[in-house]
Amino acid sequence: MNIDRVKRLLKEKENIRLEFKEAVTALPGNLFETICAMLNRDGGDIILGVSNDGKIVGVDGLSLNNMVANVVNLSNNPQKLAPPFILYPQTYEIKGKHIIHIQVPASSQVHKTGNIIFDRSKDGDFKVTHAHQIAECCNRKRAHYTEGIVYPFLRFSDFKEELFPKVRNLIRSNYPEHPWLLLGNEQLLDKAGLWRRDLLSGIEGYTLAAAMLFGKDETIQQILPHYKIDALVRIINKDRYDDRLYIQTNLIEAYDQLMDFVAKHLPDPFFLQGDQRRSLRSVIFREVVANLIVHREYTNAHPCTFIIYHDRVETQNANNPHGEGPINPEKFAPFAKNPVIAKFFLQLGRVDELGSGVLNVNRYTKDYSGKQLPEFIEGAVFKMVIPVPETNIEEATGNLTEVVDYKGIENFDLTFKIESVIEGIIGDVPELIKKSRLVAVVGFIIDNPGIKVVDLLGKIDISERPLKNNIKTLIDAGLIIYKGSKKTGGYFPTEKLLTLA
């Protein structure tokens, strides 16, 4: 977390989302009551080594590392915090004194400590003991955090087992002593909060978050048929796209695919931080991509888009808003929309502390693009506008003069399915040109069954030989067929193509 934000917190008074606690050589006895209460309410910040009035008392330097380790271990211990929610405190030195900052996200689950549920109010932490209070807490979580929806018939066999070694390697590279590394696959899912029991209904099972993180593609599509991430390049063809990546896989692999798309299409200018070269593209877009994935409202069918223009990247994402309008990075209070997914990505090292993404993107974008600052707009659809170095249009179009835009195919999903069918059947011309031309040919044949080569030549500005090669490719792919005599016949869509359409 940016130390500037911690300094701003120290100037505030304690409130429902901020707690100061004195802690010289050991953790306060009521620390986990506050952690539990914040998890159950709206999250917040706890700063150890500070008196109630905001005066820095300090934490003993010799006890500092041990206290941090205790927070990590106890937050992962179901006997102390149930269900566990692993936390990673940060240490800072301010005015020669050590403090510990614990950022506590709001959780999508109801937590207990000492077998007691705690909630948070402006007056501090209080026990939740009455049945109606417990029900109110559960209903609040259920309504706001859909990642915790339980699917009782979701089985371990519905997950991609090959993801578990990858997950462990990512965790190990960031936290070699991480307690999850010693767990079996099903135990890891349990500890990560991806298996839960609904306290109202008593239903137990894997959650929506589990399906999105580890699910096989067909499993995810059964649960959320509308789920997709649509990444487009609109530098030359601004009405449709120059290149496209259509993602419908689990979030772990989706992150990698989207970062590869970024590396393919965005520049990475030389930048020195001190005497070390740093990739600003990676610093900025790991945060942008993680934000798209971690904070999306997955039950909302609004499409998630990531669009690269010649001078900016714009994203849109379905959102469960916690506010409205532009976000001021200097003053905003971070709020996790999917706390379990966010926590999991934190363990993978793909996000830092909650809120760090907005701060890092805001900090480095001007150095990256040489332009104005990014925009973050909170609402039912969360929007980001990230300035990037301008693309030289002439260079971008150098090898793309034959790109064909067929506006007859208005259905982007059909376009993608056609591209998927012909994937891997690419000739000597650049992939983007070939795909665009093939899609155009298919589009004209769908609209004009029985069309002849001479008519296609009048619609697509290419010579006869490459067009015939394209037609052969489409016939080999089983998308079109020639019917009739050599003189009077023409090209028709196949049943396979019509099924796609």
N, C-alpha and C positions, 0 to 999 in steps of 0.2 A: 504494500500500500504506500502511496506517496506520502512522505513525511509531512508535506505541507498540509495535507488533509488532517493528519493527526494533530498538528499544531492548531488547526482551526477548531477541531473538536475540543481541545483543551481550553479554548476560550468560551465554550458554551457551558450552560448549566445542565446538570443531570436531567434527563427526561425519559420518555417511554422507550427511546432508542439509544440512550447513552447512559452508561454507568461507570463511575469511578470507584476503585477499591484500593485501599492500602494493602500492600503485600510486600514485606521487607525480605523475609527469608523463606516463606512458604505460601502456598495458595490459600486464599480466604476460605473459611469453612462453608460459606454460602455461595461460593462462586458458581457451582453447578445448578443451584436454584435459579440464578439469573440467566445462565446459559439456556436452561430448560425453558424458562419463561419467554426469553427472546425467540427461541426456536418456535415456540407455540404461538407467538403473536406476529410481529412484523420484522423480526430480526433486530440487529443493532450493533453497537460497539461497546466493548468493555476495555477499560484501560487500567491496568494494574500498576501500582506505585504512585497513585494520585489520591489525595484526600477528597472528601465529598464536595468541598468548595472549589476543586480544580487545581489545588496547589500540588506541584510535583514533589513528592516525598522521596521517591526512588525505590528501586529494587536492588538488593544486595548483589553485587557483581558476581560473587562466588556461587550464589544460588540461582542465578538467572537461567542458565541452560537446563538445570534440573527442573525448574518450575515450568519451562516451556515443554520439556519432554513429558512432564506429568499431565499437562493439559491435553497433549496429543494422545497419550496412552489412555487416559481416563475417558476422553470423549469417544474412544473406540471400544470402551468396555461396557457391555450391556448391563453389568451389575451396578455401574455408576450412572449411565445414561442409556435409557431404553426407549426406542431403538437407538443404536449408536449413531452419532453424526460427527465424524472425525474433523477436528479443527486444527488449523496451523497458525499459532500465534506468531507475531512479528515483534522483534525487539528494536528499540531505538534509544539513542543517547541524546538527551535534550538538556542543555545547561549543565552538562557534566554529570547528569543522573540518568540511570537506566529506567526505562518503562517497558511494559509488555502490552501490546495491542492485540486484542482478540476480536476478530470480526465474526459475528454470528449471523448467518443468513436466516431469513424466515424459512421454516421447513414445511414440506407438504404433508408431514406426518405429525401425529400428536406424541410428544415425548414425556417420559417420566424420569425423575431422579429420586432414589430412595423409595421407589414404588409410589411416588406422589407426582401428580400432574401440577405444574406451575404455569401461571399466566402472568402477563405483564400489564401494568397500568402506569399512569403518570406518577403514581405514588410508590412504585416499586414492584416487587414480586409478591404474588399471593397464591395460596394453595387452591386448587380446583378440586372440590370434594363432592359437591352435589351432582346428581345424575343429570339434571338439566344443563348445568354448566359444562359438563363433559360433552354432552350432546351438541351444545352450541359450538364448542371448540372443534369438534369433529366435522360438523356441518360447514363451518367456515373454511376449513382446509379442503373439504371435498368440493366445495363450490369454486374455490379459487385455484387450486393446484390439481389440474386434471392429470398430471404425470403420475399421480398416486392411485389412479383408478385400478382396481384389482380385476384381473382376468383369471378366474378360477380354473379355466380349462387350458390355460397357456402352460405348456410343458417345457422342461429343459431341452427336449429334442427339437423344439421350435427355434432354438438359438444356434448361431454359428459357432461351433466349438473351436474352430481354428482362430477365432478372435482372442481367446483367453491367453495363449502364449504371447501374442502381440501386446495385449494389455499389460501383462506382467513385465515385459521388456520395457515398455514405456514408463511404468511405475518405477522399476528398478533404476532406470537411467536418471531419474529425478530424486528418488528417495530410496537409496539402497537398503535401508533398514525398515522399510514400510511393513507394518504388521499384516497387510493383505497378502504379501508374497508367500506366506507360510500356509495359506488357506487353499483348500480344494476349490474347484470351479463353482459348485453350488454354494459352498460356504462364503465365497467371495461375493456372490450375488446377494446373499442374505446380509452380510456385513455392510454392503454398499446401499442397503435400504431398498433393494429391488424386489424383495419378497416382503409382504406385509400382511397383517391381519386388520381388517376394518373393524374398529372398535364398536361401531353401531350395528353392523349386520353380522359380524363374526365370520365373514367370508375371508378366506386366506388364499393367497396365490401371488404369482408374479404380476408386476405392475406394467402400466403403459410405458414407464421409463425403461423397464427391463427390455420390453419388446423393441423400443426405439434404439437402444444402445447395442443389443446383441442379436436381435431377431433376424432370421432369414428373410430374404426379400419378399418371398410369398407370404410369410407370416405378417410382416408389416403391412402389406397391401390388403390382407384380409381385415386387419384391425382398422387401418386408416387408408381407404382406397384413394383418397384425395392427396395423400402425402407425396410431395416432390419438391426438389430444389431446382429451379430453372436458371442456369447461368448462361448469359448471352454476351456476345461482343457486337456492339453497334457502332462501329467506327466508319465503315464505308456505307453499308446498307442500314440506314437508320430506321426504316419502316419495319424490317424483319430482323435479320441478324447476319453477321459474317461467320460466326462460329457459335456452336451451342453445346452445352453439357447439361444433360437431363439426369438428375440423380434421384434414385428411388431405393436407396440401400440404407443400411444402419448408420447411425450417427458417427460411429468411430471411423468407418471407411468413407463416409460422406465428407468428413473434414479433410481427409487426405486428397480426395478427388477434387474438391474445390480449391485447395491450396495448389495442386498441380495446375489447375486451370489458370489461377492467378500467375504462377510462374511462367506459364506459356504465353500470356498475353500482356503482362504489365512489365515495364522496365524496372531495373534495379540499379539506379545511379550510384556512383561511388560516394561513400560517406565515411568520414572518420569521426569517431567519438574518442577523444583523447588521442592515443596513438594506435587505436584498434579500428579496423574496418568493421562496419556494422551494416547488415542488410535492412534498410528501413522498410523495404517492401515486406519482408518477413515479419518484422516487428509490428507493423501496422495491420497487415491483413490476417495474421494469425488471430488478432483480437477481433477484427471485423467478422471473419468466418466463424469463430467461436461464438460471437454474439448471435449470429443468425441461428446457430444450432442450439445453443444453450437456452436462449430466452424466448424461443418460439412457442406460441400456443398451438399445440399439435392437433387439438380437436377442432380447430377453426380451419375451414376449407380454403381460406384466402391463400393464393399461391405465394410461395417464397421466391423472390427474384433477386438475382445478382447480375447487374448489367454494367458492362464496361463501355464507356464512351471515350471519345478521343481525349477528353480533359478531366474526366471524373468517373467515379464508380458510384452507382446508386443502388441501394438495396431496399426491399420492402419485406416485411415479415408480420404475420398475424401475431397479435400481442394481447395480453391481458394487462391493460395499462394500470400503472400506479402513479397517475398524474396525467397531464395533458399539455402539449405544446413543446417548444424547443427546450432542450436540456442545457443548463449552464454547467460545464464540467467543473467549475470552481466551487459550485455550491450544491450540486445534486446529492441526494442520499441514495446510494445503490440499493437495489431491491431485486432479488433473484426471482425470476418467473417460474423456473423449474429447478428448485434447490437441489434435488437428488441428482439430476443430470449435471448441474453446475458443479456439485461436489465431486462427481465422478471425473469430469474433465479436469478439475483441479488436481486430482491424484495422478492423472496422465501427464500433467505438466503442460496442458494445452491452454489453460487459462491461469492467471494469477489470482490474487484476491478479488473478491466481488467489487466491481467498480473500476478496477485497474484498466480494463479495456478502453473505456471512454477517456480516461486520463492519458494513457499511452498514445492512443490515436491522436488526441488533441495535441499532445506534446510534440510528436514527430512529423505530423502531416505537412507543416509548413516547410520543414527541411527537405522532405521528400518531393513535394510538388512545386515549391517556390511560390505558392499561392495562398489564398485565404484559408482559414481554419475549417475543419469539417463541421457538418451539421448533424445533430441527433434530435429527432423529433418523436416525442412520446405520444401515443394515441392507440386506437384500436388496431391500426397498422403502424408498426414502428418503422421509421425511415432513417436511413443514413445516407449522407452525401459526402464522399471522400474525394477531394481534389487529387489528381495524379499528374505526372509530367505529360505534356501534350504530345500526342502521337503525330508524327509527320505523315500526313495523308498520302502524299505522293509515294513515300516508301511503302506504306501499307498496301497501296493499290498496285504496286509494281508487278506482282505476279498474279493479280486477281482480276484482270481485265475481262475475263470470260465468265465471271460470276453471274449467274442468271437468277433473277428474282421472279418467281412465279407466284403472283398474288392470288391465284385461284385457290390455293390451299390455305384456307384461313385457319384450319385446325392445326395448331402447333403440335398437338399430341400425334396426329397422323404423320406429320413431317418427321417427327422424331422416330416413330415406328419404322417408317420407310428407311431412314438413315441407319437404324439399327440392323435392319435386314441386310442392307448392302455393306455393312461394316466389314472391313477386311477384304472387300473385293475392289480395291483401289488400283487404278492403272498408273501410267507414267506421269499424268498431270497432277498438280497439287491436290491434296485431299479435299480442301475447301471447295475448289472449283468443281471437282468431280461430283461431290455430294450435292452441291447446289444445282448443277446441271441435271443430274439424275432425278432429283426431286421435281425439277421443272418438267422434265419429260413425262414423268408419272402423272403429275398434275394435269397436264394437257390431255393425256390419254383418258384419265378419269372423267374429265369434262367433255371429251369428244371421242367416245368409243368408235373404233374403226378408222381413226385418223391415219393418214399416210405420211411417209417420210417427207415428201415434198411440202406437205402442210406444216409439219413440225419445223422444217427449215425456215418457213416464213414467220414462225413465232419465236424461234430461238436463234440468235445471231451467231451461229457456228457453221462450219463447213460440213459437207455430207459425211465424210469419212469418220470424224470423231463422233458425230451423231449416231451413225450406225454401230460404232463400238459401244456407245452408251446403251443403245437398244439391246445389243447382244448381252451386255452385263445384266440388264433388267430381266431379260428372258431367262438367263441362267439363274437369276435369283428367284425365279418363279413369280414375278410380279406382273408381267405382261405376256401376252401371247398373240401370235399373228394368225388371223382367221381369213379364209377366202382364197381366191386365186391370186396369182402374182400381179395381175393387172387391176383387179377390182377390190382385193382384200385390204385389210388394215390391221392396226394394233388395238387390242382390247385389254382391259384389266382382268387379271385372273381372279378366281374365287379367293385365293390367298390374300390378294390386295384388297378385294372388296370386304373381306373379313376384317382386315385392319381398319378400313374406313368406317 
